Amino acid sequence: MAMTTETNLLVELALLSGPISVAVLIGLLLGWAWKPKWAVDLVGGLQQPTGLPRLDSMKPHLPSFIASFIPDKVEPTEFPPRSTEMGLGSRKLAVMDEDLEYLHRLVELTDGGPVWLPMMERSLPSFSYQAWRRDPESGPPQYRSKTIFEDATPEIVRDLFWDDEFRLSNKWDDMLIYHSTLEECPITGTMVVHWLRKFPFFCSDREYIIGRRIWKFGNTYYCVTKGDPNASVPRRNKPRRVDLYYSSWCIRPAESIRGNGQRTACEVLLFHYEDMGIPWEIAKLGVRQGMWGCVKKIEPGLRAYQIARRSGKPLSRCGTMAQINTSINANYFSSLEDNNGSSDIIGTDEKPSGRNIPRLIVVGGAIALACTLDGGLLTKAIIFGVARRFAWPRRAM
């Protein structure tokens, strides 16, 4: 009797474990085919195992009662999955901490690059401007400028530079003709934007894919924008894409240039370079002459932006993203003090080159280049700056 009871118990356990085993097997197979997003995100840093068969290819070899649960075609989940939010999927952030460190070294003049040569110094009652240039051993000329805007906070200037909608509608940057946001990260504020910029009639428009991000250290903002070579936007013949692009700011409070000792002004240190696709000596002449005209347009745009914000005009999406910043720990920069060296600023204006190029040759070359070359970035400042340079050769800077 006892043996019969044990036998019946074993039979019942076998009958019960059979469906459970089948359910577990089905669960494992289906779970591998349809991995939930939360589970994939949890182990997002791992790589997908290789050599495992697809579930739908296994269907003919499985028992019919198991195969009935499997669709004819199962698409495997990407592992880790792509995400529209950068930094949460396989696409790394377009602007990283090393970009902040590079900008900080530029601000502190400790990047170890060549000396900065003064280009110009201008001032108006509402703002002042200084500019420098240097020539690295390789790559295009680099520019450094310091602008002080009166009666402006770092936050309003930060938002102005980031607000592409206002940049386009106000036309303080009259070369921008199109913008769109390709990617954004609501955690870090990192964005990838798509720009089209209009150039003179003898040049085609130019395309930029720009990654950008803002760090905050107290009331100081480190704003990095640079070309993003990893963007998924297909490359086209026209408009031609500008790959080498760097334009970044350090925005912080400053003492008023009125001399009243009040910190009611905002200082902007800009570092900019890009591959314009033309001889750099000609480019430097044009930038030198056209820079002030471009800078003067920013200040009226800033005042219009202040008025719009005070009137309660809704903030654009780009303006909202400008307010998502990565905070910097107080000890972060102290760890960067031991770096490559210093970059001095020469206190005297740069001297003309000793090489005397005949005027007609340079002007003729500039005209021929403007009319025929479609391989680089020909800005209005360069072309018309060169013309002004040789039309008024003795005009004081």
Salt bridges, closest charged atoms under 4 A:
ASP41 OD2 - LYS37 NZ 2.74
ASP56 OD2 - ARG54 NH2 2.97
ASP72 OD1 - LYS59 NZ 2.80
GLU75 OE2 - LYS73 NZ 3.31
GLU78 OE2 - ARG82 NE 3.42
ASP99 OD1 - LYS226 NZ 2.88
ASP111 OD2 - ARG134 NH2 2.66
ASP135 OD2 - ARG133 NH2 2.67
ASP135 OD2 - LYS284 NZ 3.36
GLU150 OE1 - ARG258 NH1 3.25
ASP151 OD2 - ARG258 NH2 2.89
ASP159 OD1 - ARG158 NE 2.86
ASP159 OD2 - ARG309 NH1 2.98
ASP164 OD2 - ARG212 NH2 3.10
ASP173 OD2 - ARG167 NH1 2.88
ASP173 OD2 - ARG197 NH1 2.92
ASP174 OD2 - LYS297 NZ 2.91
ASP174 OD1 - LYS380 NZ 3.44
GLU183 OE2 - ARG91 NE 3.41
GLU184 OE2 - ARG317 NH2 2.36
ASP205 OD1 - LYS198 NZ 3.74
GLU207 OE2 - HIS194 NE2 2.76
GLU207 OE2 - ARG236 NH2 3.44
GLU207 OE1 - ARG241 NE 2.94
ASP228 OD2 - ARG91 NH2 2.59
ASP243 OD1 - ARG235 NH2 3.12
GLU267 OE1 - ARG252 NE 2.63
GLU274 OE2 - HIS272 NE2 2.94
GLU281 OE2 - LYS284 NZ 3.04
GLU299 OE2 - ARG303 NE 2.70
ASP349 OD2 - ARG288 NH2 3.68
GLU350 OE1 - ARG133 NH1 2.59
GLU350 OE2 - ARG288 NH1 2.59
ASP374 OD1 - ARG206 NH1 3.68
